[in-house]
Amino acid sequence: MVVGTIVGSSIFVQPSEVSRAVPDFRGMLLVWVAAGALTWFGAGICAELTAVFPRTGGVYVFLREMYSPAAGFLWGWAMFWSMHSGIIAAIAMVFARYTATIVPLGDAGIRGTAVAGILVLSAINYVGVRPGSGVQTALTIVKIAAVVVLLVLLLAGGRLAPPASMGAVTAAGFFRGLAAGLFAFGGWHMVTYAAEETRAPERTIPRALMIGVALVVLIYLLLNAAYLLVLPFQAVLSSTHIAFDATAARAGPAAASAISLLVIVSSLGAISGVILAGPRVYFAMAADRLLFAWIGAMHPRYRTPHRAIAAQAVWSSVLVLTGTYATIVSRVIYTEWIFFAALALGAVAVRRRVRGIASFRAWGFPVTPVVFALACGALVAAQIAADPRNSLWGLGLVVAGLPVYWIWRRLSARDRLSQSLLPAPLHAGAAVGREQRQGDARR
């Protein structure tokens, strides 16, 4: 699940974005190493927090326990309206557009195919964790096997010289490239959401996070090195589908056309992982009375949060059909780094409180969490400086959850108070009283 969720479509596109920000061979590889290291640090933080709080909801639970229910609510709020639903919609559109390279589709057909992909994968996860995780495993195995074949194809055929620099590396450019690289590593935290449906989550999830992220870092470094060694650097800078271009340069157009199938399978695996993970957060929020109770319902047969899965599928489909997903993702996706910084700093305090209890201890405390938090803060600041209008709009969308939280808590408290004031026969004790009276009658 970790590998399948992270390795989506971005690694076949984002290297060009990174190279445009950092037009230097060594600088570009340094960006990918830094992005991988930060992802590793973040995964270690989430792994340790899962060992302490092995409950459904993952990041939501961590924020709630370390800070307050309001912090957890804001994460879930941003997840549903933008971060996760928008990512599902965006990757589904990538899947549909690459499908259109094999089967001719107009704009309506592309959007319809994207929605169909969302609905089919949501239906698979609806009918159980086992089918959902089975599909996820199969798609991950196929995509990683295809990536290995791609690497062999690109790196075979003789010794290649690294390209020369095409420009100077600046601090601003490095951070832009780092943001683009980290986007390709996105999704590493989502495995924490399904903790209570995982066997021995306090051991299994930390192991999955650390091994999975290590595999992805290795894959990404090898792919980027292959792209840069096969293509002229100018071609890397101008490419919009770098994996296709690199394969065409090495093995010809016929082999390059197979890249479309790789991107399709890879995109489906990423969508499946996000669809499986997200509803567990909404389920946990409903259990905490921070969402409507009906959205936290468990299916009587399949034992899945079926209504949360359906709600997520509907909203993601709406984003696809209205074309608003790109705007939402570009404006809001950076805000998750604010929450990640909070996780890192909170994890330092948690380790002091639960010393000797956690079954997993992340490497480098307290230095790595502080470095990770500072990097998160720098990324957020760089994003706001680069695009203040859209960035502040996205931040405002997240902050808008605070008054919603306050109103919801007031209404929930009023509802609980009214329930507690009901006459005994109509309140929760009615069933107990009825059973006692029936027992007396039988005696």
C-alpha positions in Angstrom: 0.0 0.0 0.0 2.8 2.4 0.8 4.7 1.8 -2.5 1.5 1.6 -4.5 0.1 4.9 -3.2 3.3 6.9 -3.6 4.3 5.6 -7.0 1.5 7.2 -9.1 1.8 9.2 -12.2 4.0 12.0 -10.9 7.4 10.3 -11.3 6.7 10.1 -15.1 6.1 13.8 -15.2 7.6 15.7 -12.2 11.3 15.2 -13.1 11.0 17.8 -15.8 9.4 20.2 -13.3 12.4 19.6 -10.9 14.9 20.1 -13.7 13.4 23.4 -14.8 13.8 24.7 -11.2 17.3 23.2 -10.8 18.9 23.1 -14.3 22.0 21.1 -13.2 22.6 17.3 -13.2 24.1 17.1 -9.8 21.7 19.7 -8.4 18.7 17.8 -9.7 19.8 14.6 -8.2 20.5 16.4 -4.9 16.9 17.6 -4.9 15.6 14.1 -5.3 17.9 12.9 -2.5 16.7 15.7 -0.2 13.0 14.9 -1.1 13.6 11.3 -0.3 15.4 12.1 3.0 12.5 14.3 4.1 10.0 11.7 3.1 12.0 9.2 5.1 12.0 11.5 8.2 8.3 12.1 7.8 7.6 8.3 7.5 9.7 7.7 10.6 7.6 10.2 12.6 4.3 8.7 11.4 5.7 5.2 12.2 6.5 6.1 15.8 3.2 7.8 16.3 1.4 4.8 14.9 3.2 2.6 17.4 1.9 4.9 20.2 -1.6 5.5 18.7 -2.5 2.4 16.6 -6.0 3.5 15.9 -8.1 4.1 12.8 -7.6 7.6 11.4 -3.8 8.0 11.4 -2.8 11.6 11.1 -6.3 12.7 12.3 -5.8 10.7 15.5 -2.2 11.9 16.0 -3.3 15.6 15.7 -6.3 15.1 18.0 -4.2 13.3 20.7 -1.2 15.7 20.5 -3.0 19.0 20.2 -6.8 19.1 20.3 -9.9 17.7 18.4 -9.9 21.0 16.5 -6.5 20.2 14.9 -7.8 16.8 13.9 -11.0 18.2 12.5 -9.1 20.7 10.3 -7.1 17.9 8.8 -10.2 15.9 8.0 -11.9 19.0 6.7 -9.1 19.8 4.3 -8.8 16.1 3.3 -12.4 15.8 2.1 -12.9 19.1 0.4 -9.5 19.4 -1.2 -6.4 17.4 -0.4 -7.5 13.7 -0.8 -10.6 14.1 -2.9 -8.7 16.5 -5.2 -5.8 14.1 -5.5 -8.2 11.3 -6.4 -9.7 13.5 -9.1 -6.3 14.6 -10.4 -4.8 11.2 -10.7 -8.1 9.8 -12.2 -7.8 12.5 -15.0 -4.2 11.4 -15.6 -5.4 7.8 -15.9 -8.2 8.9 -18.3 -5.9 11.0 -20.5 -3.4 8.2 -20.9 -6.3 5.8 -21.7 -7.2 8.3 -24.5 -3.8 7.6 -26.1 -4.9 4.0 -26.7 -8.7 4.5 -27.2 -9.7 7.8 -28.8 -11.8 9.9 -26.3 -13.1 13.4 -26.4 -13.2 15.7 -23.4 -16.5 14.2 -22.2 -15.1 10.7 -22.7 -12.0 11.5 -20.7 -14.0 12.9 -17.8 -16.4 9.9 -18.0 -13.5 7.5 -17.9 -12.0 9.2 -14.9 -15.3 9.1 -13.0 -15.7 5.4 -14.0 -12.2 4.6 -12.6 -13.1 6.3 -9.3 -16.5 4.5 -9.0 -15.1 1.1 -9.9 -12.2 1.3 -7.4 -14.6 2.7 -4.8 -16.9 -0.2 -5.3 -14.1 -2.7 -4.9 -13.1 -1.1 -1.6 -16.8 -0.8 -0.6 -17.2 -4.6 -0.6 -14.3 -5.2 1.8 -10.7 -4.5 2.9 -9.5 -7.9 1.5 -10.7 -7.1 -2.1 -9.4 -3.6 -1.9 -6.0 -4.6 -0.5 -5.8 -7.4 -3.1 -6.3 -5.1 -6.0 -3.8 -2.7 -4.4 -1.2 -5.5 -4.1 -1.8 -6.7 -7.7 -1.5 -3.2 -9.2 1.6 -2.5 -7.2 3.4 -5.7 -8.2 2.6 -5.0 -11.9 3.7 -1.4 -11.8 7.0 -2.1 -10.0 7.7 -5.0 -12.4 7.1 -2.6 -15.3 9.4 0.1 -13.7 12.2 -2.5 -13.4 11.8 -3.4 -17.1 11.8 0.3 -17.9 15.0 0.8 -15.9 16.7 -2.1 -17.6 15.7 -0.7 -21.0 16.9 2.8 -20.3 20.2 1.9 -18.7 21.2 -0.9 -21.0 23.1 -0.3 -24.2 26.3 1.3 -23.3 28.0 3.8 -21.1 26.4 7.3 -21.1 28.0 10.5 -20.0 26.1 12.8 -17.5 24.8 16.0 -19.0 26.4 19.4 -18.4 24.8 22.1 -16.4 22.3 24.4 -18.1 22.2 27.1 -15.5 23.0 28.1 -11.9 21.3 26.5 -8.9 19.7 29.2 -6.7 18.1 28.7 -3.2 14.6 29.7 -4.6 15.0 27.3 -7.4 16.1 24.5 -5.1 13.0 25.0 -2.9 10.7 25.0 -6.0 12.4 21.8 -7.2 12.1 20.3 -3.7 8.3 21.1 -3.6 7.9 19.4 -7.0 9.9 16.4 -5.9 8.0 16.0 -2.6 4.7 16.1 -4.6 5.9 12.9 -6.3 6.5 11.3 -2.9 3.0 12.2 -1.6 0.8 9.7 0.1 3.4 8.0 2.3 1.3 8.7 5.5 -2.0 7.2 4.2 -1.2 3.7 5.4 -1.7 4.9 9.0 -5.4 5.5 8.4 -6.4 1.8 8.4 -4.5 0.9 11.6 -7.3 -1.0 13.3 -7.9 -3.1 10.2 -4.2 -4.1 10.1 -2.8 -7.1 12.0 -0.4 -5.9 14.8 -0.5 -2.3 13.5 2.0 -1.0 16.1 4.6 -3.3 14.4 3.3 -3.8 10.9 2.7 -0.2 9.8 6.1 1.2 11.0 7.8 -1.7 9.1 5.7 -1.0 6.0 6.4 2.7 6.1 10.1 2.4 6.4 10.6 -0.4 3.9 8.1 1.0 1.5 9.6 4.6 1.5 13.1 3.2 1.1 12.0 1.2 -2.0 10.3 4.3 -3.5 13.4 6.5 -2.9 15.6 3.9 -4.6 13.2 3.6 -7.6 12.9 7.4 -7.9 16.7 8.0 -7.8 17.3 5.2 -10.4 14.5 6.6 -12.7 15.8 10.1 -12.6 19.4 9.1 -13.2 18.1 7.0 -16.2 16.2 10.0 -17.6 19.1 12.3 -17.3 21.6 9.9 -18.8 19.4 9.0 -21.8 18.0 12.4 -22.8 19.9 15.6 -23.7 19.4 18.0 -20.8 17.6 20.4 -23.0 15.1 17.7 -23.8 14.6 17.0 -20.1 13.8 20.7 -19.5 11.2 20.8 -22.2 9.6 17.4 -21.8 6.0 17.1 -20.6 6.1 13.2 -20.5 9.7 12.4 -19.7 9.3 8.6 -19.4 7.8 8.4 -22.9 10.5 10.6 -24.4 13.4 8.7 -22.7 12.0 5.3 -23.8 11.5 6.6 -27.4 15.1 7.8 -27.5 16.4 4.5 -26.2 14.1 1.9 -27.8 11.9 3.7 -30.4 8.3 4.7 -30.6 6.9 1.2 -30.3 8.4 0.6 -26.9 7.5 4.1 -25.8 3.8 3.5 -26.4 3.9 0.9 -23.7 4.6 3.7 -21.2 1.0 4.7 -21.5 0.0 1.3 -20.1 2.5 1.7 -17.3 1.1 5.1 -16.4 -2.4 3.7 -16.5 -1.6 0.9 -14.1 0.4 3.1 -11.9 -2.4 5.7 -11.7 -5.0 3.1 -10.8 -2.8 1.8 -8.0 -2.4 5.3 -6.5 -6.1 6.0 -6.8 -6.9 2.7 -5.1 -4.6 3.5 -2.2 -6.1 6.9 -1.6 -9.7 5.5 -1.9 -8.9 2.8 0.6 -7.3 5.1 3.1 -9.4 8.3 3.2 -12.7 7.0 4.4 -11.1 5.6 7.6 -10.5 9.2 8.7 -14.1 10.2 8.1 -15.2 7.1 10.0 -13.0 8.0 13.0 -14.3 11.6 12.9 -17.9 10.4 13.0 -17.1 8.2 15.9 -15.8 11.3 17.7 -19.0 13.2 16.9 -17.1 15.5 14.6 -19.1 14.4 11.5 -22.7 13.2 10.9 -23.2 9.8 12.5 -24.4 8.3 9.3 -21.1 8.8 7.5 -19.4 6.6 10.1 -21.8 3.7 9.6 -20.1 0.2 9.2 -21.6 -2.0 6.5 -23.3 -5.0 8.3 -21.9 -7.5 5.8 -18.7 -6.1 4.4 -17.5 -4.4 7.6 -16.3 -1.2 5.7 -17.1 2.5 6.2 -19.3 2.2 3.1 -21.1 5.6 3.4 -17.8 7.4 3.8 -16.4 5.6 0.7 -19.5 6.6 -1.3 -19.4 10.2 -0.1 -15.7 10.4 -1.1 -16.4 8.9 -4.5 -19.3 11.3 -5.2 -17.3 14.5 -4.3 -14.2 13.3 -6.2 -16.4 12.7 -9.3 -17.9 16.2 -8.9 -14.4 17.7 -8.9 -13.6 15.7 -12.1 -16.9 16.7 -13.9 -16.6 20.4 -12.9 -12.9 20.7 -13.7 -12.2 22.4 -10.3 -9.8 19.7 -9.0 -6.7 21.4 -10.6 -7.5 24.7 -8.9 -8.1 23.1 -5.6 -5.0 20.9 -5.7 -2.7 23.8 -6.7 -4.1 26.1 -4.0 -4.5 23.7 -1.1 -2.1 20.8 -1.4 0.8 22.7 0.1 -1.2 23.2 3.3 -0.7 19.6 4.3 2.9 20.5 5.1 1.7 22.7 7.9 0.1 19.7 9.5 3.2 17.6 8.9 5.3 20.2 10.7 2.9 20.0 13.6 3.2 16.2 13.6 7.0 16.4 13.8 7.0 18.8 16.7 4.3 17.0 18.5 6.1 13.7 18.1 9.1 15.1 20.1 6.7 15.8 23.1 5.0 12.4 22.7 8.3 10.5 23.0 9.1 12.3 26.3 5.7 11.3 27.6 5.7 7.7 26.6 9.3 6.9 27.0 9.9 3.1 26.7 6.3 2.3 25.6 6.4 2.6 21.8 7.3 -0.6 19.9 9.1 1.5 17.2 11.5 4.3 17.7 12.3 6.6 14.7 15.9 7.4 14.0 17.5 10.8 14.9 15.2 12.2 17.5 15.0 15.1 18.3 17.1 16.4 15.4 15.3 14.8 12.5 11.8 16.0 13.6 13.1 19.5 14.0 14.8 19.4 10.6 11.6 18.0 9.0 9.5 20.7 10.7 11.8 23.5 9.5 11.8 22.1 6.0 8.0 22.0 6.0 7.8 25.6 7.2 10.3 26.7 4.5 8.2 24.9 1.8 5.0 26.6 3.0 6.7 30.0 3.1 8.2 29.5 -0.4 4.8 28.6 -1.8 3.1 31.6 -0.3 5.9 33.9 -1.6 5.8 32.4 -5.1 2.0 32.6 -5.4 0.5 34.7 -2.5 -3.0 35.1 -3.9 -3.8 31.4 -4.6 -1.8 30.2 -1.6 -3.6 32.4 0.9 -6.9 31.4 -0.8 -6.0 27.8 -0.1 -5.0 28.5 3.5 -8.2 30.4 4.0 -10.2 27.3 2.9 -8.4 25.2 5.6 -8.9 27.9 8.3 -12.6 28.1 7.3 -13.0 24.8 9.1 -12.5 26.5 12.5 -15.9 28.2 12.6 -17.5 25.1 11.2 -15.8 23.1 14.0 -17.0 25.6 16.7 -20.6 25.5 15.4 -20.6 21.7 15.1 -19.3 21.3 18.7 -22.0 23.7 20.0 -24.7 21.8 18.2 -23.4 18.4 19.4 -23.2 19.6 23.0 -26.7 21.0 22.8 -27.9 17.7 21.3 -26.2 15.6 24.1 -27.7 17.9 26.7 -31.2 17.5 25.3 -30.8 13.8 25.2 -29.7 13.7 28.9 -32.8 15.6 29.9 -35.3 13.2 28.2 -37.6 11.2 30.4 -36.2 7.9 31.4 -38.6 5.7 29.3 -37.5 7.6 26.2 -33.8 7.8 27.0 -31.0 5.2 26.7 -32.1 3.4 29.9 -35.5 2.6 28.3 -34.2 -0.6 26.8 -32.7 -1.7 30.1 -35.9 -0.9 32.0 -38.0 -2.8 29.4 -35.7 -5.9 29.8 -36.0 -5.7 33.6 -39.9 -5.5 33.3 -40.0 -8.4 30.9 -37.8 -10.5 33.3 -40.1 -9.7 36.2 -43.1 -10.7 34.1 -41.5 -14.1 33.2 -40.6 -14.7 36.8 
